[in-house]
Amino acid sequence: MESKIISTSEKILTLVKQKGCISFTELEGSMDDSYNVIFLAIDRLVRENKLSLQRNMTGYLLSTPSYAGKPSKLELTHTV
């Protein structure tokens, strides 16, 4: 199970780095892994400070720590 979490963590980090910022819903739809494995991989990446997880009005956004705090296109399109 640990190797599956590590593999999923690497896929998530690659995807987030490519996009800069991604919603949890979009991430989940982009991956073939189970919700549980994705959740455990995100938890691992956040604890290792490789990923930032922020709540917005519609869900959660994932980004790299250096990207966190900068407004994203996704956030700008969902503000009223």
N, C-alpha and C positions, 0 to 999 in steps of 0.2 A: 504494500500500500504506500509506503514511504517513497518508493521510486516513482509511482504514479503521481504523487503530489509534487515531487521535484520536477518531473517532466511537464506537468500542467503549469507549474510556477514559471518555468522558462517560456512556455508558449504565451502565457498571460503577459509577462514582462516584455516580450518581443512585440506583441500586439499593441500594448500601451505605449511603448516607445515609438512605434510607427505612427500611431494616431495622435499622440500627445495627451489626449484625454478621451476616455470612453465611458459610456454609461454601463452599469452592471448588466442591464437588460441586453444591450448590444453585445457585450462581451459573452454573456451566456448563449446568445444566439449564434455567435461566431465559433463556438467550440463544441466538440463532440463529447466532451467529458461530462460526467454527472454533476448535478448541482452541488452535492456534498464534496466532491473532489475540488471543484472550482472554489467553493467557500474555504476549504482548508488551505488551498494554495494561496488565496488572497490573504488569509490570516497570517500565513507564514511570511509572505512578502511585506505586509504592513509591519509585522514585528521586527523584521530585518531592515526596516526603513528603506526598502527598495520601491515601495508603492505607497501612495497616499490615497486614502479613502475619505470622501467628503459626501455629506448628505445634502441634496438640494431639494427643491419642492416636489420633484417627480420621482426621486429614487436616490441612487448613489452614483457618484462619479469616481473613476479611478484614474490616477495620473502618477507620473514620477514625482518624487518630492520637490525637485527643482521646478516643475511645471505647476505644482499646487499653488493656489492663490491667484494665479493669473486667470482672468475671465476667458472662458473657452467659447467657441462658436456654439456649442451645444447649450451652454448656460445662457448665452445672449439670445438665442432663439426661443428659449422657454420663459423669459422674463416678461412681465406684463407692464 
